[in-house]
Amino acid sequence: MEDAKKRHDAFPVIQPEFDAAVFGPVERGHFEPDVILVYGTPCQIMMVLDAVHWVKYEVNQFIDTGGSSCATTIGRTYTTGKISMAIPDYGERRYGHVQEDELVVSMKPDELDRVMEGLEGLGKIGLRYPLPFWGVQAETYPGYPEKYKAFCDKEMAKYTK
Protein backbone atom coordinates (compact mmCIF):
# COMPACT_ATOMS: atom_id res chain seq x y z
CA MET A 1 0.00 0.00 0.00
CA GLU A 2 2.84 2.39 0.82
CA ASP A 3 4.54 1.79 -2.56
CA ALA A 4 1.22 2.18 -4.38
CA LYS A 5 0.65 5.54 -2.67
CA LYS A 6 4.17 6.73 -3.62
CA ARG A 7 3.52 5.77 -7.25
CA HIS A 8 0.12 7.47 -7.27
CA ASP A 9 1.51 10.64 -5.71
CA ALA A 10 4.22 10.86 -8.39
CA PHE A 11 1.65 11.31 -11.18
CA PRO A 12 0.12 14.64 -12.19
CA VAL A 13 -3.45 14.53 -10.96
CA ILE A 14 -6.47 15.99 -12.71
CA GLN A 15 -8.85 17.15 -10.02
CA PRO A 16 -12.08 15.10 -9.91
CA GLU A 17 -14.40 17.77 -11.32
CA PHE A 18 -15.81 15.61 -14.11
CA ASP A 19 -18.31 12.77 -14.29
CA ALA A 20 -16.68 11.12 -17.31
CA ALA A 21 -13.79 11.21 -19.77
CA VAL A 22 -14.24 10.92 -23.54
CA PHE A 23 -11.52 9.59 -25.84
CA GLY A 24 -11.56 9.36 -29.61
CA PRO A 25 -9.94 10.36 -32.88
CA VAL A 26 -9.82 14.14 -33.35
CA GLU A 27 -10.58 13.79 -37.07
CA ARG A 28 -14.13 12.62 -36.36
CA GLY A 29 -14.92 15.89 -34.63
CA HIS A 30 -17.64 14.62 -32.28
CA PHE A 31 -16.33 16.67 -29.35
CA GLU A 32 -13.87 19.43 -28.45
CA PRO A 33 -10.82 17.84 -26.80
CA ASP A 34 -9.00 19.30 -23.81
CA VAL A 35 -5.81 17.38 -24.65
CA ILE A 36 -4.56 15.83 -27.90
CA LEU A 37 -2.17 12.89 -28.09
CA VAL A 38 0.13 12.63 -31.10
CA TYR A 39 2.01 9.38 -31.76
CA GLY A 40 4.96 9.15 -34.11
CA THR A 41 8.46 7.93 -34.72
CA PRO A 42 11.23 9.72 -32.83
CA CYS A 43 12.01 11.80 -35.93
CA GLN A 44 8.36 12.81 -36.41
CA ILE A 45 8.03 13.78 -32.75
CA MET A 46 11.30 15.73 -32.98
CA MET A 47 9.81 17.65 -35.92
CA VAL A 48 6.69 18.46 -33.86
CA LEU A 49 8.80 19.71 -30.95
CA ASP A 50 11.14 21.66 -33.26
CA ALA A 51 8.09 23.24 -34.90
CA VAL A 52 6.81 24.40 -31.50
CA HIS A 53 10.24 25.87 -30.73
CA TRP A 54 10.36 27.58 -34.12
CA VAL A 55 7.39 29.74 -33.16
CA LYS A 56 8.08 30.28 -29.47
CA TYR A 57 11.12 28.73 -27.90
CA GLU A 58 10.63 27.42 -24.41
CA VAL A 59 12.35 24.70 -22.46
CA ASN A 60 10.21 21.60 -22.00
CA GLN A 61 10.62 18.92 -19.40
CA PHE A 62 9.74 15.42 -20.42
CA ILE A 63 8.87 12.39 -18.38
CA ASP A 64 9.44 8.71 -18.61
CA THR A 65 6.53 6.30 -18.54
CA GLY A 66 6.53 5.59 -14.84
CA GLY A 67 4.40 2.68 -15.96
CA SER A 68 1.61 4.93 -17.20
CA SER A 69 2.65 7.20 -20.06
CA CYS A 70 -0.88 8.09 -21.17
CA ALA A 71 -1.79 9.21 -17.66
CA THR A 72 1.41 11.18 -17.17
CA THR A 73 1.28 12.97 -20.53
CA ILE A 74 -2.44 13.73 -20.36
CA GLY A 75 -2.24 14.70 -16.68
CA ARG A 76 0.74 17.01 -17.13
CA THR A 77 -0.67 18.75 -20.19
CA TYR A 78 -4.11 19.13 -18.65
CA THR A 79 -2.84 20.52 -15.35
CA THR A 80 -0.01 22.72 -16.67
CA GLY A 81 -0.98 23.46 -20.29
CA LYS A 82 2.54 22.39 -21.32
CA ILE A 83 3.46 20.00 -24.08
CA SER A 84 4.53 16.65 -22.69
CA MET A 85 6.36 13.72 -24.26
CA ALA A 86 6.81 10.17 -23.02
CA ILE A 87 7.81 6.70 -24.08
CA PRO A 88 4.60 4.68 -24.46
CA ASP A 89 4.21 2.05 -21.77
CA TYR A 90 2.95 -1.52 -21.70
CA GLY A 91 -0.74 -0.59 -21.67
CA GLU A 92 -0.49 1.68 -24.70
CA ARG A 93 1.47 -0.97 -26.57
CA ARG A 94 -0.66 -3.93 -25.52
CA TYR A 95 -4.13 -2.39 -25.74
CA GLY A 96 -3.60 0.73 -27.85
CA HIS A 97 -1.46 -1.02 -30.48
CA VAL A 98 1.31 1.58 -30.21
CA GLN A 99 4.34 0.30 -32.10
CA GLU A 100 7.79 -0.15 -30.62
CA ASP A 101 9.24 2.71 -32.67
CA GLU A 102 6.72 5.32 -31.49
CA LEU A 103 6.75 8.08 -28.89
CA VAL A 104 3.77 10.11 -27.66
CA VAL A 105 3.33 13.86 -27.27
CA SER A 106 0.35 15.49 -25.60
CA MET A 107 -0.70 19.09 -26.14
CA LYS A 108 -3.62 21.44 -25.85
CA PRO A 109 -5.59 21.76 -29.12
CA ASP A 110 -4.51 25.39 -29.64
CA GLU A 111 -0.88 24.18 -29.90
CA LEU A 112 -1.71 22.60 -33.28
CA ASP A 113 -1.67 26.05 -34.89
CA ARG A 114 1.80 26.63 -33.48
CA VAL A 115 2.94 23.21 -34.73
CA MET A 116 1.65 23.89 -38.24
CA GLU A 117 3.21 27.39 -38.32
CA GLY A 118 6.49 25.97 -37.08
CA LEU A 119 6.51 23.13 -39.62
CA GLU A 120 5.96 25.69 -42.37
CA GLY A 121 8.85 27.80 -41.06
CA LEU A 122 11.15 24.80 -40.77
CA GLY A 123 10.24 23.78 -44.31
CA LYS A 124 11.33 27.18 -45.62
CA ILE A 125 14.87 26.55 -44.38
CA GLY A 126 14.93 23.03 -45.78
CA LEU A 127 14.09 21.06 -42.65
CA ARG A 128 11.35 18.71 -43.84
CA TYR A 129 10.32 15.18 -42.98
CA PRO A 130 11.75 12.74 -43.83
CA LEU A 131 15.17 14.12 -42.97
CA PRO A 132 17.87 13.32 -45.52
CA PHE A 133 21.10 11.84 -44.29
CA TRP A 134 24.15 14.02 -44.76
CA GLY A 135 27.61 12.92 -43.87
CA VAL A 136 31.21 13.63 -44.59
CA GLN A 137 30.71 12.12 -48.04
CA ALA A 138 28.09 14.72 -49.01
CA GLU A 139 29.17 16.89 -51.92
CA THR A 140 26.74 19.75 -51.38
CA TYR A 141 25.11 21.35 -48.39
CA PRO A 142 21.74 22.72 -49.48
CA GLY A 143 20.61 25.72 -47.49
CA TYR A 144 24.00 26.38 -45.91
CA PRO A 145 25.86 29.69 -46.41
CA GLU A 146 28.62 29.66 -49.05
CA LYS A 147 31.29 30.28 -46.41
CA TYR A 148 30.18 27.17 -44.54
CA LYS A 149 30.03 25.08 -47.73
CA ALA A 150 33.61 26.13 -48.59
CA PHE A 151 34.80 25.23 -45.09
CA CYS A 152 33.11 21.83 -45.27
CA ASP A 153 34.54 21.11 -48.72
CA LYS A 154 38.02 22.03 -47.48
CA GLU A 155 37.69 19.77 -44.43
CA MET A 156 36.22 16.93 -46.45
CA ALA A 157 39.11 17.14 -48.95
CA LYS A 158 41.50 16.12 -46.17
CA TYR A 159 39.82 12.73 -45.96
CA THR A 160 38.95 11.97 -49.58
CA LYS A 161 42.38 11.89 -51.25
N, CA and C of each residue as an Amber inpcrd file, in Angstrom:
protein
   483
   0.8210000  -1.1970000   0.0000000   0.0000000   0.0000000   0.0000000
   0.8680000   1.2660000   0.0000000   1.9660000   1.2290000   0.7450000
   2.8430000   2.3940000   0.8170000   3.4780000   2.6840000  -0.5470000
   3.9550000   1.6200000  -1.2250000   4.5430000   1.7910000  -2.5570000
   3.5070000   2.2810000  -3.5560000   2.2960000   1.7560000  -3.4700000
   1.2240000   2.1800000  -4.3820000   0.9180000   3.6610000  -4.1780000
   0.9120000   4.1190000  -2.9390000   0.6550000   5.5400000  -2.6650000
   1.7750000   6.4120000  -3.2250000   3.0430000   5.9810000  -3.0690000
   4.1740000   6.7300000  -3.6200000   4.0440000   6.8610000  -5.1320000
   3.6790000   5.7610000  -5.7910000   3.5190000   5.7730000  -7.2510000
   2.3890000   6.7230000  -7.6460000   1.2790000   6.6080000  -6.9760000
   0.1240000   7.4720000  -7.2720000   0.4730000   8.9390000  -7.0850000
   1.1690000   9.2550000  -6.0160000   1.5150000  10.6440000  -5.7070000
   2.5230000  11.2360000  -6.6840000   3.2390000  10.3790000  -7.4150000
   4.2240000  10.8580000  -8.3900000   3.5690000  11.3450000  -9.6790000
   2.3350000  10.9380000  -9.9410000   1.6450000  11.3120000 -11.1800000
   0.9860000  12.6770000 -11.0680000   0.9400000  13.4280000 -12.1950000
   0.1250000  14.6450000 -12.1920000  -1.3430000  14.2350000 -12.0600000
  -2.0680000  14.9290000 -11.2310000  -3.4510000  14.5310000 -10.9620000
  -4.4190000  15.5890000 -11.4820000  -5.3740000  15.1330000 -12.2690000
  -6.4720000  15.9910000 -12.7140000  -7.5300000  15.9370000 -11.6290000
  -7.8860000  17.1050000 -11.1130000  -8.8510000  17.1460000 -10.0230000
 -10.1890000  16.5350000 -10.4590000 -10.8380000  15.8050000  -9.5670000
 -12.0800000  15.0960000  -9.9140000 -13.2870000  16.0200000 -10.0400000
 -13.2880000  16.8430000 -11.1070000 -14.3980000  17.7670000 -11.3190000
 -15.3230000  17.2990000 -12.4430000 -15.0540000  16.1090000 -12.9620000
 -15.8100000  15.6070000 -14.1050000 -16.5230000  14.3130000 -13.7350000
 -17.5870000  14.0300000 -14.4710000 -18.3130000  12.7750000 -14.2910000
 -17.7960000  11.6920000 -15.2240000 -17.1380000  12.0990000 -16.3250000
 -16.6760000  11.1160000 -17.3080000 -15.5280000  11.6920000 -18.1220000
 -14.8410000  10.8100000 -18.8250000 -13.7950000  11.2070000 -19.7670000
 -14.1500000  10.6030000 -21.1190000 -13.9380000  11.3760000 -22.1870000
 -14.2390000  10.9160000 -23.5370000 -12.9410000  10.8690000 -24.3210000
 -12.7170000   9.7710000 -25.0240000 -11.5200000   9.5920000 -25.8350000
 -11.9440000   9.2070000 -27.2450000 -11.2460000   9.7300000 -28.2350000
 -11.5600000   9.3590000 -29.6060000 -10.6880000  10.1050000 -30.5880000
 -10.7400000   9.6900000 -31.8590000  -9.9400000  10.3600000 -32.8850000
 -10.4180000  11.7950000 -33.1110000  -9.4910000  12.7300000 -33.1570000
  -9.8250000  14.1420000 -33.3530000 -10.5020000  14.3470000 -34.7060000
 -10.0810000  13.5860000 -35.7100000 -10.5830000  13.7920000 -37.0690000
 -12.0850000  13.5800000 -37.1910000 -12.6820000  12.8460000 -36.2770000
 -14.1260000  12.6210000 -36.3560000 -14.9210000  13.8260000 -35.8830000
 -14.3200000  14.6300000 -35.0320000 -14.9190000  15.8930000 -34.6270000
 -16.2180000  15.8100000 -33.8480000 -16.4100000  14.7550000 -33.0610000
 -17.6380000  14.6170000 -32.2850000 -17.6100000  15.3860000 -30.9690000
 -16.4600000  15.9280000 -30.6090000 -16.3280000  16.6670000 -29.3510000
 -15.0950000  17.5620000 -29.4250000 -15.0280000  18.5410000 -28.5410000
 -13.8750000  19.4330000 -28.4470000 -12.9330000  18.8710000 -27.3880000
 -11.7380000  18.4330000 -27.7870000 -10.8250000  17.8350000 -26.8020000
 -10.1390000  18.8820000 -25.9310000  -9.8060000  18.4700000 -24.7130000
  -9.0020000  19.3010000 -23.8130000  -7.5220000  19.0340000 -24.0240000
  -7.1880000  17.8030000 -24.4270000  -5.8130000  17.3750000 -24.6500000
  -5.7880000  16.4870000 -25.8860000  -4.7470000  16.6490000 -26.7010000
  -4.5620000  15.8320000 -27.9020000  -3.2900000  15.0130000 -27.7270000
  -3.3530000  13.7420000 -28.0820000  -2.1730000  12.8870000 -28.0920000
  -1.7380000  12.6920000 -29.5370000  -0.4360000  12.8370000 -29.7760000
   0.1330000  12.6280000 -31.1040000   1.1890000  11.5340000 -30.9700000
   1.0430000  10.4810000 -31.7550000   2.0060000   9.3850000 -31.7550000
   2.8380000   9.4650000 -33.0300000   4.1150000   9.1410000 -32.9370000
   4.9620000   9.1500000 -34.1150000   6.3180000   8.5490000 -33.8250000
   7.0850000   8.4150000 -34.8770000   8.4590000   7.9340000 -34.7160000
   9.2640000   9.0190000 -34.0050000  10.4160000   8.6830000 -33.4660000
  11.2250000   9.7220000 -32.8260000  11.4960000  10.9200000 -33.7350000
  11.7470000  10.6860000 -35.0140000  12.0080000  11.8040000 -35.9290000
  10.7630000  12.6670000 -36.1200000   9.5970000  12.0470000 -36.2540000
   8.3640000  12.8090000 -36.4150000   8.0660000  13.6360000 -35.1700000
   8.2660000  13.0460000 -34.0010000   8.0300000  13.7750000 -32.7540000
   9.0450000  14.8970000 -32.6010000  10.2890000  14.6630000 -33.0040000
  11.2990000  15.7270000 -32.9810000  10.8530000  16.8950000 -33.8540000
  10.2770000  16.5880000 -35.0210000   9.8060000  17.6460000 -35.9180000
   8.6750000  18.4420000 -35.2570000   7.7710000  17.7710000 -34.5700000
   6.6860000  18.4650000 -33.8620000   7.2660000  19.3960000 -32.8020000
   8.2060000  18.8930000 -32.0120000   8.8020000  19.7090000 -30.9510000
   9.6340000  20.8530000 -31.5300000  10.3790000  20.5950000 -32.6070000
  11.1380000  21.6650000 -33.2640000  10.2030000  22.7250000 -33.8310000
   9.0660000  22.2990000 -34.3570000   8.0860000  23.2430000 -34.9020000
   7.5530000  24.1600000 -33.8050000   7.2790000  23.6000000 -32.6430000
   6.8100000  24.4010000 -31.5040000   7.8800000  25.4100000 -31.1140000
   9.1450000  24.9700000 -31.0830000  10.2370000  25.8730000 -30.7290000
  10.4660000  26.9360000 -31.7980000  10.1780000  26.6130000 -33.0360000
  10.3610000  27.5760000 -34.1230000   9.5180000  28.8180000 -33.8680000
   8.3120000  28.6260000 -33.3790000   7.3860000  29.7410000 -33.1590000
   7.6650000  30.4480000 -31.8430000   7.8570000  29.6890000 -30.7890000
   8.0800000  30.2820000 -29.4660000   8.9400000  29.3270000 -28.6580000
  10.2170000  29.6370000 -28.5950000  11.1180000  28.7320000 -27.8960000
  10.8200000  28.7500000 -26.4110000  10.7240000  27.5710000 -25.8560000
  10.6310000  27.4210000 -24.4090000  11.1970000  26.0540000 -24.0550000
  11.7740000  25.9530000 -22.9040000  12.3530000  24.6950000 -22.4570000
  11.2210000  23.8050000 -21.9560000  11.2020000  22.5830000 -22.4640000
  10.2140000  21.6040000 -22.0040000  10.8920000  20.5620000 -21.1460000
  10.1420000  20.0290000 -20.1980000  10.6210000  18.9160000 -19.3960000
   9.7870000  17.7100000 -19.7630000  10.4650000  16.6040000 -20.0230000
   9.7410000  15.4160000 -20.4230000   9.8760000  14.3340000 -19.3770000
   8.9470000  13.4020000 -19.4120000   8.8750000  12.3910000 -18.3780000
   8.9840000  11.0030000 -18.9790000   9.4440000  10.0850000 -18.1580000
   9.4420000   8.7080000 -18.6130000   8.0420000   8.1420000 -18.3960000
   7.8710000   6.8710000 -18.6470000   6.5330000   6.3050000 -18.5360000
   6.0840000   6.1920000 -17.0980000   6.9730000   5.8080000 -16.2080000
   6.5320000   5.5880000 -14.8370000   5.4920000   4.4850000 -14.7900000
   5.3890000   3.7520000 -15.8930000   4.4030000   2.6790000 -15.9640000
   3.0430000   3.1620000 -16.4110000   2.9150000   4.4240000 -16.7830000
   1.6090000   4.9310000 -17.1970000   1.7810000   6.1950000 -18.0360000
   2.3260000   6.0340000 -19.2380000   2.6490000   7.1980000 -20.0600000
   1.4200000   7.9910000 -20.4790000   0.3110000   7.3210000 -20.7640000
  -0.8750000   8.0890000 -21.1700000  -1.3640000   8.9640000 -20.0200000
  -1.3480000   8.4220000 -18.8200000  -1.7900000   9.2080000 -17.6600000
  -0.8380000  10.3580000 -17.3690000   0.4640000  10.1180000 -17.4930000
   1.4060000  11.1840000 -17.1670000   1.3800000  12.2880000 -18.2190000
   1.3070000  11.9230000 -19.5040000   1.2770000  12.9730000 -20.5260000
  -0.0320000  13.7420000 -20.4750000  -1.1400000  13.0540000 -20.4180000
  -2.4420000  13.7300000 -20.3600000  -2.5390000  14.5660000 -19.0950000
  -2.1640000  13.9890000 -17.9590000  -2.2450000  14.7010000 -16.6810000
  -1.3890000  15.9450000 -16.6500000  -0.1550000  15.8410000 -17.1380000
   0.7430000  17.0100000 -17.1260000   0.2280000  18.1020000 -18.0470000
  -0.1700000  17.7330000 -19.2540000  -0.6670000  18.7480000 -20.1900000
  -1.9460000  19.3800000 -19.6790000  -2.8450000  18.5860000 -19.1450000
  -4.1090000  19.1280000 -18.6540000  -3.8940000  20.0740000 -17.4810000
  -3.0180000  19.7030000 -16.5590000  -2.8430000  20.5170000 -15.3530000
  -1.9250000  21.7140000 -15.5480000  -0.9670000  21.6220000 -16.4970000
  -0.0110000  22.7190000 -16.6680000  -0.1820000  23.4730000 -17.9850000
  -0.8590000  22.8620000 -18.9570000  -0.9760000  23.4610000 -20.2850000
   0.2590000  23.2570000 -21.1400000   1.2690000  22.5920000 -20.6120000
   2.5390000  22.3930000 -21.3230000   2.5040000  21.1320000 -22.1790000
   3.2700000  21.1840000 -23.2590000   3.4610000  19.9990000 -24.0840000
   4.2360000  18.9760000 -23.2750000   3.8610000  17.7180000 -23.4260000
   4.5340000  16.6540000 -22.6920000   4.8460000  15.5010000 -23.6460000
   5.9740000  14.8540000 -23.4340000   6.3620000  13.7170000 -24.2550000
   6.7430000  12.5560000 -23.3530000   6.4360000  11.3520000 -23.8000000
   6.8070000  10.1670000 -23.0210000   7.0450000   8.9920000 -23.9560000
   7.6560000   7.9760000 -23.3960000   7.8150000   6.7010000 -24.0810000
   6.5700000   5.8830000 -23.7500000   5.8140000   5.4530000 -24.7590000
   4.5960000   4.6780000 -24.4600000   4.9100000   3.4400000 -23.6150000
   4.0030000   3.1520000 -22.7000000   4.2070000   2.0530000 -21.7660000
   3.5140000   0.7740000 -22.2390000   3.5240000  -0.2100000 -21.3730000
   2.9520000  -1.5220000 -21.6990000   1.4850000  -1.4210000 -22.1220000
   0.6940000  -0.6890000 -21.3630000  -0.7410000  -0.5920000 -21.6730000
  -1.0110000   0.0000000 -23.0470000  -0.2870000   1.0650000 -23.3810000
  -0.4890000   1.6770000 -24.6990000  -0.0450000   0.7330000 -25.8150000
   0.9940000  -0.0280000 -25.5580000   1.4720000  -0.9700000 -26.5730000
   0.5380000  -2.1830000 -26.6770000   0.1530000  -2.7130000 -25.5450000
  -0.6630000  -3.9310000 -25.5220000  -2.0930000  -3.6720000 -25.9850000
  -2.7150000  -2.6130000 -25.4630000  -4.1290000  -2.3870000 -25.7360000
  -4.3800000  -1.2820000 -26.7560000  -3.4360000  -0.3580000 -26.9000000
  -3.5960000   0.7310000 -27.8520000  -2.8810000   0.4970000 -29.1680000
  -2.1750000  -0.6290000 -29.2560000  -1.4580000  -1.0240000 -30.4800000
  -0.3870000  -0.0170000 -30.8910000   0.1990000   0.6840000 -29.9310000
   1.3070000   1.5840000 -30.2100000   2.5190000   0.7220000 -30.5580000
   3.2050000   1.0950000 -31.6290000   4.3370000   0.3050000 -32.0990000
   5.6060000   0.6090000 -31.3140000   6.5710000  -0.2890000 -31.4130000
   7.7900000  -0.1510000 -30.6160000   8.6680000   1.0120000 -31.0350000
   8.4290000   1.5800000 -32.2150000   9.2440000   2.7070000 -32.6690000
   8.5190000   4.0390000 -32.5000000   7.5030000   4.0930000 -31.6430000
   6.7240000   5.3160000 -31.4860000   6.9120000   5.9600000 -30.1130000
   6.8040000   7.2840000 -30.1000000   6.7520000   8.0820000 -28.8910000
   5.3940000   8.7690000 -28.8730000   5.0400000   9.3850000 -27.7490000
   3.7750000  10.1110000 -27.6580000   4.0210000  11.5220000 -27.1290000
   3.3140000  12.4720000 -27.7180000   3.3330000  13.8590000 -27.2680000
   1.8940000  14.2600000 -26.9850000   1.6890000  14.9600000 -25.8810000
   0.3530000  15.4940000 -25.5960000   0.4350000  17.0140000 -25.6200000
  -0.6590000  17.6270000 -26.0710000  -0.7010000  19.0880000 -26.1420000
  -2.1450000  19.5540000 -26.0860000  -2.3030000  20.8140000 -25.7670000
  -3.6200000  21.4420000 -25.8500000  -3.9540000  21.6520000 -27.3240000
  -5.2200000  21.6210000 -27.7060000  -5.5850000  21.7630000 -29.1210000
  -5.0630000  23.0410000 -29.7820000  -4.9840000  24.1420000 -29.0320000
  -4.5110000  25.3890000 -29.6440000  -3.0290000  25.3410000 -30.0070000
  -2.2890000  24.3410000 -29.5210000  -0.8820000  24.1810000 -29.9010000
  -0.7480000  23.7010000 -31.3500000  -1.7980000  23.1000000 -31.9010000
  -1.7140000  22.6020000 -33.2750000  -1.4160000  23.7290000 -34.2640000
  -1.9730000  24.9050000 -34.0180000  -1.6730000  26.0480000 -34.8920000
  -0.1870000  26.3850000 -34.8390000   0.3840000  26.3460000 -33.6400000
   1.8020000  26.6330000 -33.4780000   2.6390000  25.5550000 -34.1660000
   2.2220000  24.2940000 -34.0620000   2.9420000  23.2100000 -34.7260000
   2.9250000  23.4170000 -36.2380000   1.7550000  23.7200000 -36.7900000
   1.6490000  23.8950000 -38.2410000   2.4710000  25.1000000 -38.7180000
   2.4140000  26.2050000 -37.9730000   3.2060000  27.3880000 -38.3230000
   4.6990000  27.0640000 -38.2570000   5.0920000  26.3310000 -37.2310000
   6.4920000  25.9680000 -37.0820000   6.9720000  25.0110000 -38.1680000
   6.1340000  24.0460000 -38.5460000   6.5120000  23.1250000 -39.6210000
   6.6880000  23.8790000 -40.9410000   5.8270000  24.8620000 -41.1650000
   5.9610000  25.6850000 -42.3730000   7.2760000  26.4660000 -42.3410000
   7.5990000  27.0470000 -41.1950000   8.8510000  27.7980000 -41.0580000
  10.0670000  26.9080000 -41.2300000  10.0340000  25.7300000 -40.6290000
  11.1460000  24.7960000 -40.7720000  11.3030000  24.3570000 -42.2230000
  10.1830000  24.1730000 -42.9080000  10.2420000  23.7810000 -44.3110000
  10.9080000  24.8250000 -45.1780000  10.7180000  26.0970000 -44.8290000
  11.3260000  27.1780000 -45.6150000  12.8470000  27.1850000 -45.5330000
  13.3980000  26.6100000 -44.4740000  14.8660000  26.5500000 -44.3760000
  15.3900000  25.1570000 -44.7470000  14.5010000  24.3280000 -45.2890000
  14.9310000  23.0260000 -45.7850000  14.8230000  21.8750000 -44.8040000
  14.2430000  22.1270000 -43.6360000  14.0850000  21.0590000 -42.6490000
  12.6910000  20.4700000 -42.8050000  12.6300000  19.3780000 -43.5640000
  11.3540000  18.7130000 -43.8380000  11.4800000  17.2260000 -43.5270000
  10.3560000  16.6240000 -43.2320000  10.3200000  15.1850000 -42.9820000
  10.0400000  14.4830000 -44.3030000  10.6990000  13.3830000 -44.6040000
  11.7510000  12.7370000 -43.8310000  13.0800000  13.4730000 -43.9860000
  13.8780000  13.4300000 -42.9550000  15.1660000  14.1170000 -42.9710000
  16.1620000  13.3340000 -43.8190000  16.8490000  14.0160000 -44.7370000
  17.8710000  13.3210000 -45.5240000  19.1190000  13.1090000 -44.6680000
  19.8440000  12.0870000 -44.9800000  21.1000000  11.8440000 -44.2890000
  22.2140000  12.5980000 -44.9950000  22.9680000  13.3450000 -44.2390000
  24.1530000  14.0230000 -44.7560000  25.3240000  13.5230000 -43.9410000
  26.4280000  13.3540000 -44.5910000  27.6120000  12.9170000 -43.8710000
  28.8360000  13.5460000 -44.4860000  29.9740000  13.0700000 -44.0780000
  31.2140000  13.6310000 -44.5910000  31.3550000  13.3840000 -46.0860000
  30.6310000  12.4120000 -46.6100000  30.7120000  12.1220000 -48.0380000
  29.7990000  13.0140000 -48.8800000  29.0050000  13.8580000 -48.2680000
  28.0940000  14.7230000 -49.0110000  28.8870000  15.7450000 -49.8210000
  28.4540000  15.9550000 -51.0530000  29.1670000  16.8900000 -51.9230000
  28.5950000  18.2990000 -51.8520000  27.3520000  18.4190000 -51.4850000
  26.7420000  19.7470000 -51.3840000  26.0180000  19.8600000 -50.0510000
  25.7790000  21.0760000 -49.6590000  25.1100000  21.3500000 -48.3930000
  23.9700000  22.3230000 -48.6600000  22.8370000  21.8170000 -49.1310000
  21.7420000  22.7220000 -49.4840000  21.2760000  23.5550000 -48.2910000
  21.0950000  24.8240000 -48.5340000  20.6070000  25.7180000 -47.4920000
  21.6880000  26.3180000 -46.6100000  22.9250000  25.8450000 -46.7270000
  23.9990000  26.3800000 -45.9060000  24.6510000  27.5780000 -46.5920000
  25.1710000  28.5380000 -45.8240000  25.8650000  29.6880000 -46.4090000
  27.1040000  29.2330000 -47.1900000  27.4680000  30.0040000 -48.2010000
  28.6160000  29.6630000 -49.0500000  29.8980000  29.5030000 -48.2370000
  30.0920000  30.3640000 -47.2430000  31.2950000  30.2810000 -46.4140000
  31.3660000  28.9230000 -45.7080000  30.2180000  28.4550000 -45.2230000
  30.1820000  27.1670000 -44.5400000  30.4250000  26.0250000 -45.5250000
  29.8260000  26.1120000 -46.7120000  30.0340000  25.0820000 -47.7350000
  31.5220000  24.9780000 -48.0740000  32.1910000  26.1300000 -48.2540000
  33.6130000  26.1350000 -48.5920000  34.4300000  25.4910000 -47.4720000
  34.1010000  25.8190000 -46.2380000  34.7980000  25.2340000 -45.0940000
  34.6120000  23.7220000 -45.0890000  33.3940000  23.2660000 -45.2820000
  33.1130000  21.8260000 -45.2740000  33.8450000  21.1200000 -46.4030000
  33.8340000  21.7190000 -47.5930000  34.5370000  21.1130000 -48.7200000
  36.0320000  21.0000000 -48.4370000  36.5920000  22.0390000 -47.8110000
  38.0160000  22.0290000 -47.4820000  38.3270000  20.9230000 -46.4730000
  37.4770000  20.8160000 -45.4560000  37.6870000  19.7720000 -44.4280000
  37.5090000  18.3940000 -45.0280000  36.5000000  18.2220000 -45.8600000
  36.2210000  16.9310000 -46.4520000  37.3760000  16.4940000 -47.3700000
  38.0070000  17.4460000 -48.0350000  39.1120000  17.1390000 -48.9540000
  40.2680000  16.4500000 -48.2230000  40.4280000  16.7350000 -46.9460000
  41.5030000  16.1230000 -46.1660000  41.3400000  14.5990000 -46.0830000
  40.1000000  14.1460000 -46.1850000  39.8220000  12.7330000 -45.9580000
  39.4660000  11.9690000 -47.2170000  39.4030000  12.6330000 -48.3480000
  38.9460000  11.9680000 -49.5760000  40.0140000  11.8420000 -50.6260000
  41.2860000  11.9680000 -50.2740000  42.3800000  11.8860000 -51.2510000
  42.6090000  10.4630000 -51.6850000
